[in-house]
Amino acid sequence: MKKQDFKKKVRASKAWKDLRKKIKDEQKTDPITGKPLTKMFNLHHLSQDDEYYDDLTENRFVGLNQKTHDFLHFCYNIYKRDKDFDFLERIKLYCEKMKELTESDRSR
């Protein structure tokens, strides 16, 4: 069975659906943004090892809204490549620059 077919089968299972509901009921909010979990939130695997994709132990998952989920994968891939978290400081730097320039423009 192909990897994507296997993952689709896991996500279609009753055990997956039950875990997803439990996480949403208990967690309620996206832990990164603090916003309520949407109906379309992702049940995110904290382990990125596909061999354990079907291990549905609750502490191996977190509920994330879609944009947070995409952003976390984006950051994780940079971390894997660079082997450090220096990129987070660069994100912070550019957020600060955006804030400063926006405030400057608004006061013109």
N, C-alpha and C positions, 0 to 999 in steps of 0.2 A: 504494500500500500504506500502511495506517495505521502510525503510529509504533510502537504496541505490537506489531503483527503483525511489523513489521520486526525489532524487538528480540527477539521470540520466535524468529524464524527464525535470527538470529545465535546465540542461546544454544543452539539445537538443532544447530548445525553441528559437524562433526568438529573443525574448527580451534579452536572455543571449548572443546570438551571436552578436547582435547589441552592447550590453554593452562591450563585449570583444573587439570588433573592436574599439569602441570609446576610451577605456582605452589605447589600444596599440597606437592609433593615437596621443593621447594627452600626454601620459606618455613617450613613446619611449624607456626608459631605466629602468633596474632593479634598484630600489632605494637603494638597499643594496650594490650591486657590481658596479654599475655605467655602466654596460655593456648593449648593446642594447638588448631589449626583442627579444627572438627567436620566430620563428613561433609556437613553441610548449609551449610558456609561459603559466603559470597558472594564471587564474583570481582568486585571493585568497580572500576568505571571511575573513574580519577582525573580524567579530563576529563568535565565535565558537558554538553558540547556534543554533542547527539544526532546531528549531522551526521557525527561521527567514531566513532559507536558500533561500527561494524564494523572499525575499525582495531585489530587484535589484537596490536599491538606490545607485547611483554612489559612494558616499563617504564611502560606506561600503566595498569597494574593492580596491585592489592594484594588479598591474601586477607584477609577480615574475617569473624569470626563474626557471626551475625545481629544480636544486640543492639548490638555495636560498629558494624555497618553502619548500623543505624537511628539510633544516637546521632550518628554522623559526619554523616549527612544532616541531622539535626535541627540540629546545630551549624553546618553549612555554610549552611543557610537563614537562620539568625540572622546569620551573618557577612555574607551577601549583602545582607540588609536593612539592617544597621547600619553596614557598611563598616569594622568594627573588631572586635577580639577582647576587648573589655571584658566581654562576657558570661561569658567563662571565669573571670574574677575573681569574678563573682557566683556561679558554680557552686562555685568553691572556698570562698567565704564560707559558703554554705549547707551544704556538706559538713562544714566545720569546726564550724558550729553544731549539726549533727546529732550529730557525734562528742561534743562537749562535753555536750550535754543527755543523750545516751545514757549517757555515763560517769557523769554526775551522778545519773541515775536508778538506775543499777546500784549505786551506793555508798550509797543511802538505806537 
